[in-house]
Amino acid sequence: MAGLEPFGPFSDAFLIPPRRFSDDRGWFEDVWNAERFRSQTGVAPQFVQDNASRSGARGTVRGLHFQAPPFAQAKLVRCPRGAIHDVIVDIRHGSPTFGRWAGATLTEDNGHQLWVPRGFAHGFVTLEPDSEIAYKVDNPYSAEHDAGILWNDPALGIEWPFDTSAAILSDKDGSAPKLADLPVLFEYQS
């Protein structure tokens, strides 16, 4: 099976189009297939948890989140309802793409999934009301290791596709540290 093109400037992140089989009744999609994923990406995650969230209002920002080692997580993210703009930021010190970001629109219609490797902060904004996000993770949640960086850190220069002055976010996300203020948590391994 053919490999996937890396996502944005990152060699180890991937935007994954769906394999949908359609007929006059609708469509069928196998959302997760371990062997196909491994053959397309060279990665063989062992998922331990599925998570989901729903945001009622358009312009809801969640992120930029990550878990610090030893509970760092890789994620496979999708949007089964509505539409989100998903963003990842490389926070691995020594990486040639440290501090760079990439974003993609995930919708229930396009069915795309985003592979977010460990050492990346992840966040999204809802583009439609009542949008849902579902994601698999390869390490369990740990409140003690839950962390984030400021979603609108000017040094990152993320181009969010909405009026950011109207962002709806938690106090935690609104007061997260800038990337420059974050201690070294991830070292790049070439």
Beta strands, then each sheet from edge to edge (+ up, - down):
strand 1: 14-16
strand 2: 20-23
strand 3: 26-29
strand 4: 49-55
strand 5: 61-67
strand 6: 75-81
strand 7: 83-90
strand 8: 101-107
strand 9: 113-116
strand 10: 120-126
strand 11: 131-137
strand 12: 146-148
sheet 1: 1+ 9- 6+ 11- 4+
sheet 2: 2+ 3-
sheet 3: 8+ 7- 10+ 5- 12+
end
